[in-house]
Amino acid sequence: MVTLLLNPEYSYVTLRGNHTMKDSLQTHRRRMTDNGIRRVEVCVREQDAELIRRVARALAPDDRASERLRAIIQSSMPKKPTLSFKEWLETP
C-alpha cells in the first residue's frame, strides 16, 4: 500500500517517507536515457497528435520494422542544411 501525502510547501506529492514523485520521475527519466530513449515534446495539430504518438511508438523498438519506417520517413523529408549559429546570424 502506498501512502500519498500532499505537501503544501512543495509542488509534489510525498510517497512513503522521503521518496517523492519527483524522485520517481527523475529515476524513470534516467532509466529511459540509459536505454537510449529521449523524451521529446512537440506541438502538433490536434488531428496529427495520434499519428505522431503512433510513429513514436513504432520507432521505439530496435528492430527491422522500426529501421524500415525510419528510412522511409528520412527519405521523404526534405534535406535542410544544418547551419551553425554564426551562419544563421549571417543569413539575410
C-alpha positions in Angstrom: 0.0 0.0 0.0 1.3 3.4 -1.0 0.5 6.5 1.2 0.2 9.7 -0.7 0.8 12.9 1.4 0.1 16.3 -0.2 2.7 18.7 1.0 1.5 22.3 0.7 5.1 23.6 0.9 6.2 21.8 -2.3 4.7 21.2 -5.7 4.9 17.4 -5.5 3.4 14.5 -3.6 5.4 12.5 -1.0 5.4 8.7 -1.3 6.3 6.8 1.9 8.8 8.9 3.8 11.3 11.0 1.9 10.7 9.4 -1.5 8.7 11.7 -3.7 7.0 11.5 -7.1 9.7 14.0 -8.3 12.4 11.4 -7.3 10.4 8.7 -9.1 10.1 10.8 -12.3 13.9 11.6 -12.2 14.6 7.9 -11.8 12.3 7.0 -14.6 13.8 9.6 -17.0 17.3 8.5 -16.1 16.4 4.8 -16.8 14.9 5.9 -20.2 18.1 7.8 -21.1 20.2 4.7 -20.1 18.1 2.7 -22.6 18.7 5.2 -25.4 15.3 6.8 -25.2 15.0 10.6 -25.3 11.8 12.4 -24.2 10.7 14.9 -26.8 7.9 17.4 -26.6 6.4 18.8 -29.8 3.5 21.0 -30.8 1.3 19.5 -33.5 -2.2 20.0 -34.8 -4.8 18.1 -33.0 -5.6 15.9 -36.0 -1.9 14.8 -36.1 -1.4 14.1 -32.4 -2.3 10.4 -32.5 -0.3 9.9 -35.7 2.8 11.3 -34.0 2.2 9.1 -31.0 1.9 6.0 -33.2 5.1 6.9 -35.2 7.0 7.4 -31.9 5.8 4.0 -30.6 6.7 2.3 -33.9 10.2 3.8 -33.8 10.9 3.0 -30.2 12.0 -0.7 -30.6 15.3 -1.5 -32.1 14.1 -3.9 -34.8 13.9 -4.2 -38.6 10.4 -2.7 -38.7 11.5 0.5 -36.9 14.6 0.7 -39.2 12.4 0.4 -42.3 10.0 3.1 -41.0 12.9 5.4 -40.1 14.4 5.0 -43.6 11.0 5.8 -45.2 10.5 8.9 -43.1 14.0 10.1 -43.6 13.8 9.7 -47.4 10.5 11.5 -47.6 11.7 14.5 -45.5 13.3 17.4 -47.3 17.0 17.7 -46.5 17.8 21.0 -45.0 21.4 22.0 -44.5 22.4 22.4 -40.8 23.6 25.9 -40.1 25.8 26.9 -37.3 24.6 29.7 -35.0 27.2 32.0 -36.7 26.0 31.1 -40.2 22.4 31.6 -39.1 23.2 35.1 -37.8 24.8 35.9 -41.2 21.8 34.8 -43.2 19.6 37.6 -44.7 
